[in-house]
Amino acid sequence: MLVLPMALIALYSITRHGNSIISFSLTLEHYVKFFTDPDFLTVLTRSLWIAFKTTVICLILGYPIAYYISRSREKMQGILLMCITIPTWINMLVRTYAWIGIMSEGGILSTILSFFGLGDFELLYTETAVLIGMVYNFLPFMILQINTSLCKMDHSLLEASADLGATPVRTFTRVTFPLSLPGVISGINLVFLPAVSSFFIPKLLGGGQYFLIGNLIENQFITVGEWNFGSAISMIMAVIMMLMMMAVNKIETRNAGGKEE
């Protein structure tokens, strides 16, 4: 179920259009086409950049929320975690559609801003709208991963740090944050990887004007019918994601080795 579809995509990526599985000729023209066309490289760069920004924003917003939850009473922790996870029970596509109503002209956000005399401004179908949709959909993954690491932390280490005269800031930078790094790294993986390949969020909130690599792959398979070229792009993204995961895991391993020393 996992290997065969991936193997088929890999085969499509190195064969010519119109070849069958039984009779085909190998070629690398689809990879050459992608890397020699500046438009495709621009889409790839844009996708990586917005995924990076989404990950950074989710980390900046998610860490304080996860920290607050982990320091709350046990009963309150359950309530707060429920508030974060309940929206994820609803289909992501439906939740993204809801943001169209919020950010559209005359929508909820525009009405609130007009009430405070801030005037109307165009938000929907912009990069900002896509970024908001990305952060909204992927933020819970970051919070839950970091919260898990913080809850597993040995609180006696924090008490020992305070007893030795460390300030709260120094305790956080030298004890709390290093011990929560596994959750941070897992959160980065769970946010960056789906964000870089997302296609329906930029399609809905970008209005087709903000084209990312996921939209390019969808377009090749569904609209253009170039399955071979679409497969080549998919393989390129798979390799990029694998390299990033290896780099992140290497950092995590190095951090774990440093703590053991």
C-alpha positions as CSV (number, residue, x, y, z in Angstrom):
1,M,0.0,0.0,0.0
2,L,2.9,2.4,0.7
3,V,5.7,1.2,-1.5
4,L,3.8,0.3,-4.8
5,P,2.2,3.8,-5.4
6,M,5.5,5.5,-4.6
7,A,7.3,3.1,-7.0
8,L,4.7,3.9,-9.7
9,I,5.2,7.6,-9.3
10,A,9.0,7.2,-9.5
11,L,8.5,5.1,-12.7
12,Y,6.2,7.8,-14.3
13,S,8.8,10.5,-13.4
14,I,11.5,8.9,-15.6
15,T,9.3,7.7,-18.6
16,R,7.9,9.6,-21.5
17,H,4.3,10.7,-21.8
18,G,2.1,8.0,-23.2
19,N,4.3,5.1,-22.2
20,S,2.6,2.1,-20.6
21,I,3.9,0.1,-17.6
22,I,4.7,-2.8,-20.0
23,S,6.5,-0.8,-22.7
24,F,8.3,2.4,-21.9
25,S,11.4,4.4,-22.6
26,L,13.4,6.0,-19.8
27,T,14.2,9.8,-19.8
28,L,15.2,12.5,-17.4
29,E,13.7,15.3,-19.5
30,H,11.0,16.0,-16.8
31,Y,13.6,16.7,-14.2
32,V,15.6,18.8,-16.6
33,K,12.5,20.7,-17.5
34,F,11.8,21.6,-13.9
35,F,15.3,22.7,-13.0
36,T,15.9,24.7,-16.2
37,D,12.6,26.6,-16.1
38,P,12.9,29.7,-13.8
39,D,9.1,29.8,-13.3
40,F,9.1,26.4,-11.7
41,L,12.1,27.2,-9.5
42,T,10.3,30.4,-8.5
43,V,7.3,28.4,-7.4
44,L,9.5,26.0,-5.5
45,T,11.3,28.9,-3.7
46,R,8.0,30.5,-2.9
47,S,6.7,27.3,-1.4
48,L,9.7,26.7,0.8
49,W,9.7,30.3,1.9
50,I,6.0,30.4,3.0
51,A,6.4,27.0,4.7
52,F,9.4,28.4,6.6
53,K,7.4,31.5,7.6
54,T,4.5,29.3,8.7
55,T,6.8,27.1,10.8
56,V,8.5,30.1,12.5
57,I,5.1,31.8,13.3
58,C,3.7,28.5,14.6
59,L,6.7,28.1,16.8
60,I,6.6,31.6,18.1
61,L,2.8,31.3,18.9
62,G,2.8,27.7,19.9
63,Y,5.6,27.5,22.4
64,P,4.1,30.1,24.9
65,I,0.7,28.4,24.6
66,A,2.2,24.9,25.1
67,Y,4.2,26.3,28.1
68,Y,1.1,27.8,29.7
69,I,-0.9,24.6,29.2
70,S,1.9,22.5,30.7
71,R,2.1,24.7,33.8
72,S,-1.7,24.7,34.3
73,R,-3.6,22.5,36.7
74,E,-4.3,19.0,35.4
75,K,-8.0,19.6,35.0
76,M,-7.4,22.9,33.2
77,Q,-4.8,21.2,31.0
78,G,-7.5,18.8,29.7
79,I,-9.9,21.7,29.0
80,L,-7.2,23.8,27.1
81,L,-6.1,20.8,25.1
82,M,-9.7,20.1,24.2
83,C,-10.1,23.6,22.9
84,I,-7.1,23.1,20.7
85,T,-8.0,19.7,19.4
86,I,-11.7,20.2,18.8
87,P,-11.3,22.3,15.7
88,T,-9.1,19.6,14.2
89,W,-12.0,17.2,14.3
90,I,-13.6,19.3,11.6
91,N,-12.4,18.7,8.0
92,M,-9.5,21.1,7.2
93,L,-11.1,22.0,3.9
94,V,-14.3,23.2,5.7
95,R,-12.2,25.2,8.2
96,T,-10.3,26.8,5.4
97,Y,-13.6,27.8,3.6
98,A,-14.7,29.5,6.9
99,W,-11.7,31.8,6.6
100,I,-13.0,33.0,3.2
101,G,-16.1,34.4,5.0
102,I,-13.9,35.9,7.7
103,M,-11.5,37.7,5.5
104,S,-13.7,38.5,2.5
105,E,-14.8,42.1,1.7
106,G,-17.8,42.8,4.1
107,G,-16.9,39.8,6.2
108,I,-16.4,39.5,9.9
109,L,-12.9,40.9,10.0
110,S,-13.7,43.8,7.8
111,T,-16.8,44.6,9.8
112,I,-14.8,44.6,13.1
113,L,-12.1,46.8,11.7
114,S,-14.7,49.2,10.3
115,F,-16.4,49.4,13.7
116,F,-13.2,50.6,15.2
117,G,-12.6,53.0,12.4
118,L,-9.6,51.2,10.9
119,G,-11.1,51.2,7.5
120,D,-11.4,48.4,4.9
121,F,-8.4,46.7,3.4
122,E,-8.1,43.8,1.0
123,L,-6.9,40.7,2.8
124,L,-8.4,37.7,0.9
125,Y,-6.5,36.4,-2.1
126,T,-3.2,37.6,-0.8
127,E,0.0,36.0,0.6
128,T,-1.1,37.1,4.0
129,A,-4.4,35.3,3.7
130,V,-2.6,32.1,2.7
131,L,-0.1,32.5,5.6
132,I,-3.0,33.0,8.1
133,G,-4.7,29.8,6.7
134,M,-1.5,27.8,7.0
135,V,-0.8,28.9,10.6
136,Y,-4.4,28.3,11.7
137,N,-4.5,24.8,10.3
138,F,-1.0,23.7,11.4
139,L,-0.6,25.5,14.8
140,P,-2.3,22.7,16.8
141,F,0.4,20.2,15.7
142,M,3.1,22.5,17.0
143,I,1.4,23.1,20.3
144,L,0.6,19.4,21.0
145,Q,4.2,18.2,20.3
146,I,5.8,20.9,22.5
147,N,3.3,20.4,25.2
148,T,4.0,16.7,25.3
149,S,7.7,17.3,25.8
150,L,7.1,20.0,28.5
151,C,4.7,17.7,30.4
152,K,7.3,14.9,30.4
153,M,9.9,17.1,31.8
154,D,11.3,16.4,35.3
155,H,10.2,19.4,37.3
156,S,12.8,18.7,40.0
157,L,15.4,20.0,37.6
158,L,13.6,23.3,37.5
159,E,13.6,23.4,41.3
160,A,17.3,22.5,41.4
161,S,18.0,25.3,39.0
162,A,16.2,27.8,41.2
163,D,17.9,26.5,44.4
164,L,21.3,27.1,42.7
165,G,20.3,30.8,42.1
166,A,19.4,30.7,38.5
167,T,16.9,33.4,37.4
168,P,13.7,32.3,35.6
169,V,15.1,33.4,32.3
170,R,18.3,31.5,32.8
171,T,16.4,28.4,33.9
172,F,14.3,28.6,30.8
173,T,17.2,29.0,28.4
174,R,19.5,26.4,30.1
175,V,17.0,23.8,31.3
176,T,13.4,24.1,30.0
177,F,14.0,24.9,26.4
178,P,16.8,22.3,25.8
179,L,14.6,19.6,27.4
180,S,11.7,20.6,25.2
181,L,13.7,20.5,21.9
182,P,12.4,17.0,20.9
183,G,8.9,18.4,20.9
184,V,10.0,21.5,19.0
185,I,11.8,19.4,16.4
186,S,8.7,17.1,16.0
187,G,6.5,20.2,15.7
188,I,8.7,21.7,13.0
189,N,8.5,18.4,11.0
190,L,4.7,18.2,11.4
191,V,4.2,21.9,10.3
192,F,6.8,22.4,7.6
193,L,6.3,19.2,5.7
194,P,2.6,19.6,5.1
195,A,2.8,23.3,4.7
196,V,5.4,23.1,1.8
197,S,3.1,20.8,-0.2
198,S,-0.3,22.2,0.7
199,F,-2.4,23.0,-2.3
200,F,-6.0,23.7,-1.3
201,I,-5.2,26.4,1.3
202,P,-3.4,28.6,-1.3
203,K,-6.0,27.7,-3.9
204,L,-8.9,28.9,-1.7
205,L,-7.4,31.8,0.2
206,G,-5.0,32.8,-2.6
207,G,-7.8,32.7,-5.2
208,G,-5.5,30.9,-7.7
209,Q,-3.3,34.0,-7.8
210,Y,-0.8,32.6,-5.3
211,F,0.6,29.5,-6.9
212,L,2.6,27.0,-4.7
213,I,4.3,23.7,-5.6
214,G,1.3,21.7,-4.4
215,N,-0.9,23.7,-6.8
216,L,1.6,23.0,-9.6
217,I,1.5,19.2,-9.0
218,E,-2.3,19.2,-8.8
219,N,-2.4,21.2,-12.1
220,Q,-0.2,18.7,-13.8
221,F,-2.2,15.7,-12.8
222,I,-5.8,17.1,-13.0
223,T,-5.8,20.0,-15.5
224,V,-2.9,19.5,-17.9
225,G,-2.8,15.7,-17.7
226,E,1.0,15.6,-17.6
227,W,1.3,12.8,-15.1
228,N,5.0,12.2,-15.9
229,F,6.0,15.7,-15.2
230,G,3.8,15.9,-12.1
231,S,5.4,12.7,-10.9
232,A,8.8,14.2,-11.4
233,I,7.9,17.2,-9.3
234,S,6.4,14.9,-6.6
235,M,9.7,13.0,-6.5
236,I,11.7,16.2,-6.2
237,M,9.6,17.3,-3.3
238,A,9.9,13.9,-1.7
239,V,13.7,14.1,-1.9
240,I,13.7,17.6,-0.4
241,M,11.5,16.6,2.5
242,M,13.6,13.5,3.2
243,L,16.8,15.6,3.2
244,M,15.1,18.1,5.6
245,M,14.0,15.3,7.9
246,M,17.5,13.8,7.9
247,A,18.9,17.2,8.8
248,V,16.4,17.8,11.6
249,N,17.0,14.3,13.0
250,K,20.7,14.8,12.9
251,I,20.3,18.0,14.9
252,E,18.1,16.1,17.4
253,T,20.6,13.3,17.7
254,R,23.5,15.8,18.3
255,N,21.4,17.6,20.9
256,A,20.7,14.3,22.7
257,G,24.4,13.4,22.6
258,G,25.3,16.8,24.1
259,K,22.8,16.3,27.0
260,E,24.2,12.8,27.7
261,E,27.8,14.3,27.9
